[in-house]
């Protein structure tokens, strides 16, 4: 038998569907494909270079929860639900992970010039069946400190706009009614342009078909839908002449002032610290009220919030933190089973510990804390060559766009 055999067994192939908030991408992957491979391919396909803000999520079939895909592991080794479809076949020229220029299926046409419009489908009747279908979701994982100034690319800003708008409408971010109406008017300007131009068209715009306000607006203020529409239209008129990019930037600028903006929340229990700072005195009073052992159930009124600036601890609501640690106050974060420990910079023995409901939750907290801490430190260092190149390219592109606008005026 020869040492080298040409008859290498081919691994199973799967259809991987990647969903963004305005598009759907289809790729054919192998069983050995790692998460970072498909993540890089998605970024290449949509023209995204500021990849460090984003991640891939999947629905965990064992815990029935949404989890972040581990990019350094193979995709199918993680507890992702794989649906079978015996009628699904691939064509010989279907794109693979080494060819990002072949066509992919987009659910809707992109609204950004940075997104590749790859409209033809990749799945047709062919010869070789696929093993199953995997669904992943490309979403924002980390937020910048100042979303209107730190983001460089147009496509990055657009994806953030869609994510923040989605979170506000789904009430993942609390938004007061007046602010929600103002943001709704900006979203209409970004989508349709000036109201007076839309009104002059023969076909009238039906706002009933638009997702504009979170449900809390109707619960807090007793206004009819028509009254809400009148208020939003009046605000919409004030945004005349704003371009789509400008409307989205204005939307993000107002949204980042919301208390829950950019925060990832987790239920926790049993906070405890080792030093005697004022923050620790607050923690001590919380612990005195919470008479549960380390193995007790999670107290629903205790919450942890992680964002680009640090870690916050809440009691009763998610709007006003009881304790806050900036990332510059945190030397490192460790996790063991359900316990998470913050090692503080104030003293080599100063720590702050708390407990999550599950070990999987503590791992997610560790992942988000480590990622936000790293980005916080990088923002305070000299900009990399990659960032400088991106800024230069975007500045040149803006000049070209400005000249084109003047030409058509």
N, C-alpha and C positions, 0 to 999 in steps of 0.2 A: 504494500500500500504506500503510495507516495506521501512524502512529508507535507507537501502543500496540496490541498485539494481545491479544485475550482468549483465544486458543487457546494457552495456555502448556503446553508438553510436561511431562507428569508424570513424575517420576523413578521408578525402580524401587523397590519396597517389599520389605522382608525381615522375617521373623519373628525377633525377637531374644529368646532365652531367657536369663534371668538366674538363676543358681543361687546361693543362699545355703546355709548348712549345714543349714537346716531348711525351706527353701521354694524354690519355683520360680516365677518371674514371666515372663509372656509379654507382649511389646510388639511392635507393628508400627512399624517405622522406615523412613525413606527413605534413599536412597543418600547424601544430603547431611547426614545426621544426625551431629553431633559427639559425641564421648565424654562431654563434660560435660553434654550434654542428657539422655542416658540415665542417667547417674550421678545427676543431680538428681532425675529421675523415680523412680528406685529409692528414694532417700532419702525422698522425699515419700510414696511408697506404703507403706513400712514404718514411717513416723513417726520417722525418724532425723534428729536435728539435729546430732549430733556427727560430722559427715561427714568431718572431717579425719583421722580414724583409718583410713579405709577406701579401697579402690581396686578397680578391675576388672581381672581377669586373663583372658588368653586363651591358647590354644595356638598358637604360631607355626608355621605350616605349612612355612616355609622352613628354620628351624633346629631344628625338632622340640623346642622348649623352651617353657616357660611364661614369658610376658612381661606386664608391666603395660601396660594400655591407655593410650595418650596421649590425655588428655581434651580437649586443644585441637585435635585432628585429627579428621577424619571417621573413622567406624568402619571402613568398608570400604576406606579407603586404607591400612590397616595389614594386615600379613600374617596375617589371620585366616582360618581354614578356613571356607568357606561351603558347607554341604551343600544339595543340591537335593532337592526333594520335589514331584513333579509333581501329587500328589493333594492338596496343601495349598492351601486357599483361605481367604479371609477373608470375614466377613459385613459388610454395610454399616455396622453399628453397632459394629465392632471399635474398641477404644480406640486413640488415636494419642498422639503425644508432647505434645499440648496438653491432653489430658483424662486426668487421673490418677484420676478417680473411677469410670470404667467398670470392669467386672469383669476380673480377671486370674486366671490359674490358679495355685493354690498346691499344691505337692506334698503337704504335710501341714499340718494346722491349726496356727496359731501358738500358742506357749506364753506369749507376752507380750501384755499388754493394749495395748501400744503398736503392735502389728502389726495392719494391716488384714486382716480375714478376707474376702478376695475370692475366693470359691470357684468361681464359674461360669467355664467355659472361654471363651476369646476366639476360638478357631479352630473354625469349622464350615464346612459346604459353602456356598459362596457364588458370586459371579460373577467376581471378579478374582483371578487366581493371584498368589502371592508369588514373588519371584525366588529365594529360598533361605532357609536357616536359619543363624543366627549364635548361638553359645553363648559367654556371658561368665560369669565367676565373681566374685561380690561377697564379698571377703575382707578381713581386717585387713591393713593395710599399715604402719601406725605404731603403736607401743605407748606408753602413758604411763609416766612414771617410777614412779608408785605407782598401780597399777591399781585398788586398792580405795578410794582416796580421790579420785582425779582424775575418774573417770567419773561422769557426772551422771545420764544417762537409764537407765531400766530396760532398754530395748531395746538400748542400747549394751553394757551389762554382759552381757546374755544372748548377744549375738553374740560378744563376747570369750570368754565361757565355752565356747561351742561350738567356737570356733577353737582355743583352748588345749587343750581336751580332744581334739580331732581330731589336733593336732600331737603330743601325748603318746602317743596310741594308735598313731600312725604312726611313732613313734620319731624324729620331727624334733626333739623336745625330749627329751633323756635324762632319765629319771626312775628313781631307785633303787626297788627292789621294795617296800620298806616304805612309802615315800611314795606309790607307785602304788596300793597297796592302800587307803591312807587316802583318796586322791582318788577311787578307784572307789566307796568307800562314800558319799562326799559326792554323787557323781553319781547314785547310786541314791536317795538322800534327795531330791535335787532333782527326780527324775523321778517317783518313786512315793510319796513321803512316808514316814511312820513305818513301820518294818518290822513292828511288832506289829499294826498295822491291816491291812497287806497279808496277813499270815499268818492273820488271822482270817477272811478271805474264803474262799468255797468253792473258788475256783480258785487253785491254788498258783502261785507265781511261778517261772518257769523262767529261771534266770540264764544258761543256755547260750545263750539268744538275745540276751544283752546283750554289747556290746563293753566290757569292763571293764579289761583289763590289756594293756600292750604286750608284744610277744613276748620282750623281754629279761628279763622277770620269770621266765618259764619256763626260760630258758637259764641264769640265774644261781642260782636256788634250785630244788632238786629237790623240788617239792611237786606232788601230784596236783591236778587241777582241783577236785575236791571239797574238798580241804584249803584251796585258795585261796578257794573260795566260803565255807567256814566262817569263815575269817579275815576276809573282807570283810563277812560278815553280822554278825559280832561287833562290828566297827567301826561298821557301819550302825546298830546298836541304840543306840550312844552319841550319835547325832545326833537322837534323838527330839525332836519339837516344833519342829524347824527348818523354817521355811517355805522354799519353793523359792528365793526371792530370797536368803535368808540362806545356804542351802546353796551356791548358786552363788558368792556373795561369799567364803565360806570356802574354796571350791575355788580361786578365783583368788588368794586371799591366800597359800595354801600353794604354789601353782604358781609364783608370781613369785619364790620363793626358789630355784628351780632354776637351775643355772648357765647353761643355754642358753635361758632364757626371754626372749622378745622379740627375739632376735638373728636377723639375716639373714646367712647365711654365703656366702662366695665363695672359690674357690681363686685364689690370687695367686702372684706370684713376684717376685724381685729387689727387696727392700725397701732403700731407701737414704735417708739424711737429710743435712742440711747443717750442723746445729749439733752441739755436743759434750755434750749432756745425757746423763744416765745411760741414758735410753731409747735414745739413739742408739748408745751403746756396745753395748747388747744387739743392736741392729740390725746393727752392724758384725760382730759375731761370727756372726750368722746368715748374712750375706752371704759371709763367708769360707768357710763350709761349703757354700755353694751356688755352684758354679763354672759358671755358665751365662751366656750372653750375653742381651741384652735381647730377642732374638728366640727364645729357647729355649722349650721346652715348659714348661708349668706344673709346678712341684714340688708333688706331692700333699700334702706335710706342711705347707705354708704356707697358712694360712687367714686371711681377713678377716671380722670380725664387726661388724655395725652395729646399734646399738640407740638407745634414747632418751637415753642418757647420753654416748655417744661412739663411738669406733672402737677396736676391739681387734684385735690381731694374734696369731695362734696358730701353734704349731709342734707337729706330731705329733697333737694332740688339740684338741677344741673346748671343753674345760672350764677350762683355766688359760691365760689370755693371757700372752704374753711382753712385749708392749708395749701401753699404753693411752693414748689421747688423749681427754680430755674435750672436749665441744663448746665449752667456754669457752676451750680452748687452740687451737681451730681458727678461723682468721679466714675462710677460704673454701676451697672444693674446686673443682678444675678437672680436666677430662679431655680428652685428645687421643689419638685412636685407642685403643690399649690402655693407655696410661699415665694414671694418676691421681695428682694432686699435691695434698697438703694444705699450705696456706699457714698457718703457725702464728703465734700472737699474740706469742710470746716475742721475736721479732725480725723486722723487715720482710723479711729475707733468709732466714729459717728456713723450710725446706720439708721435706716428707717424701713420697717418691714410691714407687710400686709399680706392678706391671703385672698386668692381667687377661688371661684366656685369649683373649677376643674383644673387639672394639670395642663390641659390643652389651652385653656384660657390664659394661664400664666405664661405659656410659651408665646402666645400671641402678644401679650403685654410686653414681654421681653423683646420680641421682634420689633414692635413699634417704638418702644423706648430706645432701643439701640440705634435704629434707623434715624429717628428724630435727633438723637444726641449727636450722631455723626454729622448729619446735615447742619446742625447748629454750629458745630465746631468748624466745618468747612467754610461756612459763610463768613467766618471771622479770620480766614486765612486769605492769602493772595489768590486772586482768581487764576484758574488754570488756563492753559492755552486753548483748550476746547471751548471754554466759556467766552474767552476773548474773541475767538473766531466766530462763534455764533452771534455775538453782539454786533460784530462788524458786518457780517452777512445780512442780518436783519436791518441794520441801519441803511445799507446800500439798497436793500429791497424796498424799504419805505421811501427812499428818494425816487426810485423808479416808479413806484405806485403813485407818488405825488405828481410826477411829471405826466403820467398817463391821465390822471384826473384833470389836470390843467389843459391837456390837449383836447379832451372831450367837452370841456366847458364852452 
